[in-house]
Amino acid sequence: MKRACIFVSVLFLSFSLKAQHIVQLRNLWAKPQVHILYNNYTLSFTIRDINRALQLLNEAGDSTYGTVSRLDTTKSYTIELLGDARTLYHNELQIMLQNAIATYLLTAKRALITNPKNKTISSIELDISTPETGENFIYLNVYDPKTKAKIYTGKMPVYLYDMDLGIDYW
């Protein structure tokens, strides 16, 4: 009986520490202007969604990246992110996207993702790691459910995880 209880508790803890689930991406209402290149996949976001995520971050008390991105909505931005979250970037936009904003928008299902064959992906598999005690970040890995290829990796503050982007924020 004791072994069965230990087995069940270990099984429960292993599932709660790593939450993997497949989610459907929502259609973006506007044409995305910010494009992230990562492992031959392209993740695209609207500047409007990026600015709203920055506002939510600021409302939660984190003013690290400011309240707006200051990106020109008439331009298109393409940046490349690397697989290691500890990479030292020279561009503030890369740091902001990988350490908070893109990660949040992916959990909020607000992205347009195309695979190496330029076909749009309608669903993604999220692998969210539960933070250790005292840690303030959630780490996220995103996979293509069909090929199991890694699409993205990043982190975001814990308090941003449950925040609602809202439907009519402008």
Rosetta constraint file for C-alpha pairs under 8 A:
AtomPair CA 1 CA 5 HARMONIC 6.32 0.50
AtomPair CA 2 CA 6 HARMONIC 6.28 0.50
AtomPair CA 3 CA 7 HARMONIC 6.03 0.50
AtomPair CA 4 CA 8 HARMONIC 6.15 0.50
AtomPair CA 5 CA 9 HARMONIC 6.13 0.50
AtomPair CA 6 CA 10 HARMONIC 6.08 0.50
AtomPair CA 7 CA 11 HARMONIC 6.07 0.50
AtomPair CA 8 CA 12 HARMONIC 6.07 0.50
AtomPair CA 9 CA 13 HARMONIC 6.15 0.50
AtomPair CA 10 CA 14 HARMONIC 6.13 0.50
AtomPair CA 11 CA 15 HARMONIC 6.43 0.50
AtomPair CA 12 CA 16 HARMONIC 6.29 0.50
AtomPair CA 13 CA 17 HARMONIC 6.11 0.50
AtomPair CA 14 CA 18 HARMONIC 6.74 0.50
AtomPair CA 15 CA 19 HARMONIC 6.48 0.50
AtomPair CA 16 CA 130 HARMONIC 7.55 0.50
AtomPair CA 17 CA 129 HARMONIC 6.03 0.50
AtomPair CA 17 CA 130 HARMONIC 5.18 0.50
AtomPair CA 18 CA 127 HARMONIC 6.65 0.50
AtomPair CA 18 CA 128 HARMONIC 5.89 0.50
AtomPair CA 18 CA 129 HARMONIC 4.83 0.50
AtomPair CA 18 CA 130 HARMONIC 6.32 0.50
AtomPair CA 19 CA 126 HARMONIC 7.72 0.50
AtomPair CA 19 CA 127 HARMONIC 5.70 0.50
AtomPair CA 19 CA 128 HARMONIC 5.23 0.50
AtomPair CA 19 CA 129 HARMONIC 6.47 0.50
AtomPair CA 19 CA 130 HARMONIC 7.74 0.50
AtomPair CA 20 CA 125 HARMONIC 6.75 0.50
AtomPair CA 20 CA 126 HARMONIC 5.46 0.50
AtomPair CA 20 CA 127 HARMONIC 4.39 0.50
AtomPair CA 20 CA 128 HARMONIC 6.39 0.50
AtomPair CA 21 CA 125 HARMONIC 5.52 0.50
AtomPair CA 21 CA 126 HARMONIC 5.48 0.50
AtomPair CA 21 CA 127 HARMONIC 6.82 0.50
AtomPair CA 22 CA 123 HARMONIC 6.70 0.50
AtomPair CA 22 CA 124 HARMONIC 5.54 0.50
AtomPair CA 22 CA 125 HARMONIC 4.15 0.50
AtomPair CA 22 CA 126 HARMONIC 6.11 0.50
AtomPair CA 22 CA 145 HARMONIC 7.34 0.50
AtomPair CA 23 CA 109 HARMONIC 7.54 0.50
AtomPair CA 23 CA 123 HARMONIC 5.51 0.50
AtomPair CA 23 CA 124 HARMONIC 5.60 0.50
AtomPair CA 23 CA 125 HARMONIC 6.31 0.50
AtomPair CA 23 CA 126 HARMONIC 7.35 0.50
AtomPair CA 24 CA 109 HARMONIC 7.05 0.50
AtomPair CA 24 CA 122 HARMONIC 5.97 0.50
AtomPair CA 24 CA 123 HARMONIC 4.24 0.50
AtomPair CA 24 CA 124 HARMONIC 6.58 0.50
AtomPair CA 25 CA 109 HARMONIC 4.74 0.50
AtomPair CA 25 CA 110 HARMONIC 6.51 0.50
AtomPair CA 25 CA 111 HARMONIC 6.76 0.50
AtomPair CA 25 CA 112 HARMONIC 7.59 0.50
AtomPair CA 25 CA 122 HARMONIC 5.60 0.50
AtomPair CA 25 CA 123 HARMONIC 5.43 0.50
AtomPair CA 25 CA 124 HARMONIC 7.24 0.50
AtomPair CA 26 CA 109 HARMONIC 5.74 0.50
AtomPair CA 26 CA 110 HARMONIC 5.92 0.50
AtomPair CA 26 CA 111 HARMONIC 7.30 0.50
AtomPair CA 27 CA 110 HARMONIC 7.41 0.50
AtomPair CA 27 CA 111 HARMONIC 7.79 0.50
AtomPair CA 27 CA 112 HARMONIC 7.52 0.50
AtomPair CA 28 CA 32 HARMONIC 7.65 0.50
AtomPair CA 28 CA 46 HARMONIC 7.88 0.50
AtomPair CA 28 CA 110 HARMONIC 6.62 0.50
AtomPair CA 28 CA 111 HARMONIC 6.97 0.50
AtomPair CA 28 CA 112 HARMONIC 7.20 0.50
AtomPair CA 30 CA 46 HARMONIC 6.87 0.50
AtomPair CA 31 CA 46 HARMONIC 6.71 0.50
AtomPair CA 32 CA 44 HARMONIC 5.67 0.50
AtomPair CA 32 CA 45 HARMONIC 4.89 0.50
AtomPair CA 32 CA 46 HARMONIC 4.19 0.50
AtomPair CA 32 CA 47 HARMONIC 7.19 0.50
AtomPair CA 32 CA 112 HARMONIC 7.71 0.50
AtomPair CA 33 CA 44 HARMONIC 7.03 0.50
AtomPair CA 33 CA 45 HARMONIC 6.33 0.50
AtomPair CA 33 CA 46 HARMONIC 5.36 0.50
AtomPair CA 33 CA 47 HARMONIC 6.32 0.50
AtomPair CA 33 CA 73 HARMONIC 7.10 0.50
AtomPair CA 33 CA 75 HARMONIC 6.75 0.50
AtomPair CA 33 CA 76 HARMONIC 4.59 0.50
AtomPair CA 33 CA 77 HARMONIC 6.03 0.50
AtomPair CA 34 CA 44 HARMONIC 5.54 0.50
AtomPair CA 34 CA 45 HARMONIC 5.24 0.50
AtomPair CA 34 CA 46 HARMONIC 6.19 0.50
AtomPair CA 34 CA 47 HARMONIC 6.76 0.50
AtomPair CA 34 CA 76 HARMONIC 5.97 0.50
AtomPair CA 34 CA 77 HARMONIC 4.72 0.50
AtomPair CA 34 CA 78 HARMONIC 6.00 0.50
AtomPair CA 34 CA 79 HARMONIC 7.91 0.50
AtomPair CA 35 CA 42 HARMONIC 6.30 0.50
AtomPair CA 35 CA 43 HARMONIC 5.60 0.50
AtomPair CA 35 CA 44 HARMONIC 4.35 0.50
AtomPair CA 35 CA 45 HARMONIC 6.51 0.50
AtomPair CA 35 CA 76 HARMONIC 7.72 0.50
AtomPair CA 35 CA 77 HARMONIC 6.00 0.50
AtomPair CA 35 CA 78 HARMONIC 4.67 0.50
AtomPair CA 35 CA 79 HARMONIC 6.37 0.50
AtomPair CA 36 CA 42 HARMONIC 5.50 0.50
AtomPair CA 36 CA 43 HARMONIC 5.01 0.50
AtomPair CA 36 CA 44 HARMONIC 6.22 0.50
AtomPair CA 36 CA 78 HARMONIC 5.89 0.50
AtomPair CA 36 CA 79 HARMONIC 5.12 0.50
AtomPair CA 36 CA 80 HARMONIC 5.56 0.50
AtomPair CA 36 CA 81 HARMONIC 6.70 0.50
AtomPair CA 37 CA 41 HARMONIC 5.88 0.50
AtomPair CA 37 CA 42 HARMONIC 4.80 0.50
AtomPair CA 37 CA 43 HARMONIC 6.61 0.50
AtomPair CA 37 CA 78 HARMONIC 7.28 0.50
AtomPair CA 37 CA 79 HARMONIC 6.16 0.50
AtomPair CA 37 CA 80 HARMONIC 4.61 0.50
AtomPair CA 37 CA 81 HARMONIC 6.23 0.50
AtomPair CA 38 CA 42 HARMONIC 6.38 0.50
AtomPair CA 38 CA 43 HARMONIC 7.69 0.50
AtomPair CA 38 CA 80 HARMONIC 6.22 0.50
AtomPair CA 38 CA 81 HARMONIC 5.61 0.50
AtomPair CA 38 CA 82 HARMONIC 6.56 0.50
AtomPair CA 38 CA 83 HARMONIC 7.55 0.50
AtomPair CA 38 CA 151 HARMONIC 6.43 0.50
AtomPair CA 38 CA 152 HARMONIC 6.37 0.50
AtomPair CA 39 CA 83 HARMONIC 7.93 0.50
AtomPair CA 39 CA 150 HARMONIC 7.23 0.50
AtomPair CA 39 CA 151 HARMONIC 6.39 0.50
AtomPair CA 39 CA 152 HARMONIC 7.79 0.50
AtomPair CA 40 CA 115 HARMONIC 6.94 0.50
AtomPair CA 40 CA 116 HARMONIC 5.31 0.50
AtomPair CA 41 CA 113 HARMONIC 7.04 0.50
AtomPair CA 41 CA 114 HARMONIC 5.81 0.50
AtomPair CA 41 CA 115 HARMONIC 4.78 0.50
AtomPair CA 41 CA 116 HARMONIC 5.56 0.50
AtomPair CA 41 CA 151 HARMONIC 6.14 0.50
AtomPair CA 42 CA 113 HARMONIC 5.58 0.50
AtomPair CA 42 CA 114 HARMONIC 5.26 0.50
AtomPair CA 42 CA 115 HARMONIC 6.67 0.50
AtomPair CA 42 CA 116 HARMONIC 7.94 0.50
AtomPair CA 43 CA 111 HARMONIC 6.49 0.50
AtomPair CA 43 CA 112 HARMONIC 5.82 0.50
AtomPair CA 43 CA 113 HARMONIC 4.54 0.50
AtomPair CA 43 CA 114 HARMONIC 6.71 0.50
AtomPair CA 44 CA 111 HARMONIC 5.63 0.50
AtomPair CA 44 CA 112 HARMONIC 4.98 0.50
AtomPair CA 44 CA 113 HARMONIC 6.19 0.50
AtomPair CA 45 CA 49 HARMONIC 6.97 0.50
AtomPair CA 45 CA 50 HARMONIC 7.22 0.50
AtomPair CA 45 CA 102 HARMONIC 7.97 0.50
AtomPair CA 45 CA 110 HARMONIC 7.13 0.50
AtomPair CA 45 CA 111 HARMONIC 5.31 0.50
AtomPair CA 45 CA 112 HARMONIC 6.64 0.50
AtomPair CA 46 CA 50 HARMONIC 6.42 0.50
AtomPair CA 47 CA 51 HARMONIC 6.06 0.50
AtomPair CA 47 CA 69 HARMONIC 7.72 0.50
AtomPair CA 47 CA 71 HARMONIC 7.03 0.50
AtomPair CA 47 CA 73 HARMONIC 6.64 0.50
AtomPair CA 48 CA 52 HARMONIC 6.23 0.50
AtomPair CA 49 CA 53 HARMONIC 6.15 0.50
AtomPair CA 49 CA 105 HARMONIC 7.60 0.50
AtomPair CA 49 CA 110 HARMONIC 7.68 0.50
AtomPair CA 50 CA 54 HARMONIC 6.26 0.50
AtomPair CA 50 CA 68 HARMONIC 7.95 0.50
AtomPair CA 50 CA 69 HARMONIC 7.12 0.50
AtomPair CA 50 CA 101 HARMONIC 6.51 0.50
AtomPair CA 50 CA 102 HARMONIC 7.85 0.50
AtomPair CA 50 CA 105 HARMONIC 7.79 0.50
AtomPair CA 51 CA 55 HARMONIC 6.29 0.50
AtomPair CA 51 CA 67 HARMONIC 7.04 0.50
AtomPair CA 51 CA 68 HARMONIC 4.95 0.50
AtomPair CA 51 CA 69 HARMONIC 5.82 0.50
AtomPair CA 52 CA 56 HARMONIC 6.32 0.50
AtomPair CA 52 CA 68 HARMONIC 7.85 0.50
AtomPair CA 52 CA 165 HARMONIC 7.05 0.50
AtomPair CA 52 CA 169 HARMONIC 7.45 0.50
AtomPair CA 53 CA 57 HARMONIC 6.18 0.50
AtomPair CA 53 CA 101 HARMONIC 6.22 0.50
AtomPair CA 53 CA 104 HARMONIC 7.45 0.50
AtomPair CA 53 CA 105 HARMONIC 7.47 0.50
AtomPair CA 53 CA 165 HARMONIC 6.99 0.50
AtomPair CA 54 CA 58 HARMONIC 6.12 0.50
AtomPair CA 54 CA 65 HARMONIC 7.22 0.50
AtomPair CA 54 CA 66 HARMONIC 6.89 0.50
AtomPair CA 54 CA 67 HARMONIC 5.32 0.50
AtomPair CA 54 CA 68 HARMONIC 6.08 0.50
AtomPair CA 54 CA 69 HARMONIC 7.49 0.50
AtomPair CA 54 CA 101 HARMONIC 7.12 0.50
AtomPair CA 55 CA 59 HARMONIC 6.04 0.50
AtomPair CA 55 CA 67 HARMONIC 5.17 0.50
AtomPair CA 55 CA 68 HARMONIC 7.01 0.50
AtomPair CA 56 CA 60 HARMONIC 6.26 0.50
AtomPair CA 56 CA 160 HARMONIC 7.49 0.50
AtomPair CA 56 CA 163 HARMONIC 7.51 0.50
AtomPair CA 56 CA 165 HARMONIC 7.77 0.50
AtomPair CA 57 CA 61 HARMONIC 6.72 0.50
AtomPair CA 57 CA 62 HARMONIC 5.57 0.50
AtomPair CA 57 CA 63 HARMONIC 7.06 0.50
AtomPair CA 57 CA 160 HARMONIC 6.69 0.50
AtomPair CA 58 CA 62 HARMONIC 4.89 0.50
AtomPair CA 58 CA 63 HARMONIC 5.02 0.50
AtomPair CA 58 CA 66 HARMONIC 7.06 0.50
AtomPair CA 58 CA 67 HARMONIC 6.12 0.50
AtomPair CA 60 CA 159 HARMONIC 7.31 0.50
AtomPair CA 60 CA 160 HARMONIC 7.74 0.50
AtomPair CA 63 CA 67 HARMONIC 7.04 0.50
AtomPair CA 65 CA 69 HARMONIC 7.86 0.50
AtomPair CA 65 CA 96 HARMONIC 6.72 0.50
AtomPair CA 79 CA 94 HARMONIC 7.09 0.50
AtomPair CA 80 CA 94 HARMONIC 7.66 0.50
AtomPair CA 81 CA 94 HARMONIC 6.72 0.50
AtomPair CA 81 CA 98 HARMONIC 7.49 0.50
AtomPair CA 82 CA 87 HARMONIC 7.13 0.50
AtomPair CA 83 CA 152 HARMONIC 7.47 0.50
AtomPair CA 83 CA 153 HARMONIC 6.47 0.50
AtomPair CA 84 CA 153 HARMONIC 7.84 0.50
AtomPair CA 85 CA 98 HARMONIC 7.29 0.50
AtomPair CA 85 CA 99 HARMONIC 7.79 0.50
AtomPair CA 85 CA 153 HARMONIC 7.14 0.50
AtomPair CA 85 CA 154 HARMONIC 6.01 0.50
AtomPair CA 85 CA 155 HARMONIC 7.71 0.50
AtomPair CA 89 CA 94 HARMONIC 6.54 0.50
AtomPair CA 89 CA 95 HARMONIC 6.44 0.50
AtomPair CA 90 CA 94 HARMONIC 7.91 0.50
AtomPair CA 91 CA 95 HARMONIC 6.79 0.50
AtomPair CA 92 CA 96 HARMONIC 6.10 0.50
AtomPair CA 93 CA 97 HARMONIC 6.06 0.50
AtomPair CA 94 CA 98 HARMONIC 6.15 0.50
AtomPair CA 95 CA 99 HARMONIC 5.81 0.50
AtomPair CA 96 CA 100 HARMONIC 5.91 0.50
AtomPair CA 96 CA 101 HARMONIC 6.20 0.50
AtomPair CA 97 CA 101 HARMONIC 4.72 0.50
AtomPair CA 97 CA 102 HARMONIC 4.75 0.50
AtomPair CA 97 CA 103 HARMONIC 7.18 0.50
AtomPair CA 98 CA 102 HARMONIC 5.98 0.50
AtomPair CA 98 CA 103 HARMONIC 6.51 0.50
AtomPair CA 98 CA 153 HARMONIC 7.58 0.50
AtomPair CA 98 CA 154 HARMONIC 5.05 0.50
AtomPair CA 98 CA 155 HARMONIC 6.55 0.50
AtomPair CA 99 CA 103 HARMONIC 7.16 0.50
AtomPair CA 99 CA 154 HARMONIC 5.91 0.50
AtomPair CA 99 CA 155 HARMONIC 4.96 0.50
AtomPair CA 99 CA 156 HARMONIC 5.49 0.50
AtomPair CA 100 CA 104 HARMONIC 6.10 0.50
AtomPair CA 100 CA 154 HARMONIC 7.59 0.50
AtomPair CA 100 CA 155 HARMONIC 5.95 0.50
AtomPair CA 100 CA 156 HARMONIC 4.18 0.50
AtomPair CA 100 CA 157 HARMONIC 6.68 0.50
AtomPair CA 101 CA 105 HARMONIC 6.16 0.50
AtomPair CA 101 CA 156 HARMONIC 7.33 0.50
AtomPair CA 102 CA 106 HARMONIC 6.09 0.50
AtomPair CA 102 CA 154 HARMONIC 7.91 0.50
AtomPair CA 103 CA 107 HARMONIC 6.43 0.50
AtomPair CA 103 CA 140 HARMONIC 6.93 0.50
AtomPair CA 103 CA 153 HARMONIC 7.82 0.50
AtomPair CA 103 CA 154 HARMONIC 5.86 0.50
AtomPair CA 103 CA 155 HARMONIC 6.08 0.50
AtomPair CA 103 CA 156 HARMONIC 6.14 0.50
AtomPair CA 104 CA 108 HARMONIC 6.15 0.50
AtomPair CA 104 CA 156 HARMONIC 6.58 0.50
AtomPair CA 104 CA 160 HARMONIC 6.94 0.50
AtomPair CA 104 CA 161 HARMONIC 6.66 0.50
AtomPair CA 105 CA 109 HARMONIC 6.06 0.50
AtomPair CA 105 CA 110 HARMONIC 5.20 0.50
AtomPair CA 105 CA 111 HARMONIC 6.71 0.50
AtomPair CA 106 CA 110 HARMONIC 5.88 0.50
AtomPair CA 106 CA 111 HARMONIC 6.20 0.50
AtomPair CA 107 CA 126 HARMONIC 7.68 0.50
AtomPair CA 107 CA 161 HARMONIC 7.46 0.50
AtomPair CA 108 CA 164 HARMONIC 7.69 0.50
AtomPair CA 108 CA 165 HARMONIC 7.18 0.50
AtomPair CA 112 CA 120 HARMONIC 7.17 0.50
AtomPair CA 112 CA 121 HARMONIC 7.57 0.50
AtomPair CA 113 CA 120 HARMONIC 5.70 0.50
AtomPair CA 113 CA 121 HARMONIC 5.54 0.50
AtomPair CA 113 CA 122 HARMONIC 7.80 0.50
AtomPair CA 114 CA 118 HARMONIC 5.24 0.50
AtomPair CA 114 CA 119 HARMONIC 5.19 0.50
AtomPair CA 114 CA 120 HARMONIC 4.33 0.50
AtomPair CA 114 CA 121 HARMONIC 5.71 0.50
AtomPair CA 115 CA 119 HARMONIC 5.55 0.50
AtomPair CA 115 CA 120 HARMONIC 6.50 0.50
AtomPair CA 115 CA 121 HARMONIC 6.84 0.50
AtomPair CA 121 CA 144 HARMONIC 7.77 0.50
AtomPair CA 123 CA 144 HARMONIC 7.59 0.50
AtomPair CA 123 CA 145 HARMONIC 7.21 0.50
AtomPair CA 124 CA 142 HARMONIC 6.59 0.50
AtomPair CA 124 CA 143 HARMONIC 5.96 0.50
AtomPair CA 124 CA 144 HARMONIC 5.43 0.50
AtomPair CA 124 CA 145 HARMONIC 5.85 0.50
AtomPair CA 125 CA 142 HARMONIC 5.62 0.50
AtomPair CA 125 CA 143 HARMONIC 5.00 0.50
AtomPair CA 125 CA 144 HARMONIC 6.21 0.50
AtomPair CA 125 CA 145 HARMONIC 5.65 0.50
AtomPair CA 126 CA 140 HARMONIC 6.90 0.50
AtomPair CA 126 CA 141 HARMONIC 6.09 0.50
AtomPair CA 126 CA 142 HARMONIC 4.82 0.50
AtomPair CA 126 CA 143 HARMONIC 6.60 0.50
AtomPair CA 127 CA 140 HARMONIC 5.69 0.50
AtomPair CA 127 CA 141 HARMONIC 5.03 0.50
AtomPair CA 127 CA 142 HARMONIC 6.14 0.50
AtomPair CA 127 CA 143 HARMONIC 7.88 0.50
AtomPair CA 128 CA 138 HARMONIC 6.89 0.50
AtomPair CA 128 CA 139 HARMONIC 5.95 0.50
AtomPair CA 128 CA 140 HARMONIC 4.71 0.50
AtomPair CA 128 CA 141 HARMONIC 6.58 0.50
AtomPair CA 129 CA 138 HARMONIC 6.08 0.50
AtomPair CA 129 CA 139 HARMONIC 5.41 0.50
AtomPair CA 129 CA 140 HARMONIC 6.45 0.50
AtomPair CA 130 CA 138 HARMONIC 6.17 0.50
AtomPair CA 130 CA 139 HARMONIC 7.56 0.50
AtomPair CA 131 CA 135 HARMONIC 5.66 0.50
AtomPair CA 131 CA 136 HARMONIC 6.96 0.50
AtomPair CA 131 CA 137 HARMONIC 6.20 0.50
AtomPair CA 131 CA 138 HARMONIC 5.58 0.50
AtomPair CA 131 CA 139 HARMONIC 7.66 0.50
AtomPair CA 131 CA 158 HARMONIC 7.97 0.50
AtomPair CA 136 CA 157 HARMONIC 5.70 0.50
AtomPair CA 136 CA 158 HARMONIC 5.55 0.50
AtomPair CA 137 CA 155 HARMONIC 6.25 0.50
AtomPair CA 137 CA 156 HARMONIC 5.38 0.50
AtomPair CA 137 CA 157 HARMONIC 4.43 0.50
AtomPair CA 137 CA 158 HARMONIC 5.08 0.50
AtomPair CA 138 CA 155 HARMONIC 5.51 0.50
AtomPair CA 138 CA 156 HARMONIC 5.50 0.50
AtomPair CA 138 CA 157 HARMONIC 6.18 0.50
AtomPair CA 138 CA 158 HARMONIC 5.60 0.50
AtomPair CA 138 CA 161 HARMONIC 7.95 0.50
AtomPair CA 139 CA 153 HARMONIC 7.58 0.50
AtomPair CA 139 CA 154 HARMONIC 5.93 0.50
AtomPair CA 139 CA 155 HARMONIC 4.35 0.50
AtomPair CA 139 CA 156 HARMONIC 6.73 0.50
AtomPair CA 140 CA 152 HARMONIC 7.97 0.50
AtomPair CA 140 CA 153 HARMONIC 5.61 0.50
AtomPair CA 140 CA 154 HARMONIC 5.42 0.50
AtomPair CA 140 CA 155 HARMONIC 5.79 0.50
AtomPair CA 141 CA 150 HARMONIC 7.14 0.50
AtomPair CA 141 CA 151 HARMONIC 7.68 0.50
AtomPair CA 141 CA 152 HARMONIC 5.82 0.50
AtomPair CA 141 CA 153 HARMONIC 4.45 0.50
AtomPair CA 141 CA 154 HARMONIC 6.73 0.50
AtomPair CA 142 CA 150 HARMONIC 5.89 0.50
AtomPair CA 142 CA 151 HARMONIC 5.36 0.50
AtomPair CA 142 CA 152 HARMONIC 5.06 0.50
AtomPair CA 142 CA 153 HARMONIC 6.27 0.50
AtomPair CA 143 CA 148 HARMONIC 5.50 0.50
AtomPair CA 143 CA 149 HARMONIC 5.44 0.50
AtomPair CA 143 CA 150 HARMONIC 4.41 0.50
AtomPair CA 143 CA 151 HARMONIC 5.14 0.50
AtomPair CA 143 CA 152 HARMONIC 7.13 0.50
AtomPair CA 144 CA 148 HARMONIC 5.00 0.50
AtomPair CA 144 CA 149 HARMONIC 5.41 0.50
AtomPair CA 144 CA 150 HARMONIC 6.48 0.50
AtomPair CA 144 CA 151 HARMONIC 6.40 0.50
AtomPair CA 145 CA 149 HARMONIC 7.85 0.50
AtomPair CA 156 CA 160 HARMONIC 6.96 0.50
AtomPair CA 156 CA 161 HARMONIC 7.56 0.50
AtomPair CA 157 CA 161 HARMONIC 7.17 0.50
AtomPair CA 159 CA 163 HARMONIC 7.30 0.50
AtomPair CA 165 CA 169 HARMONIC 7.90 0.50
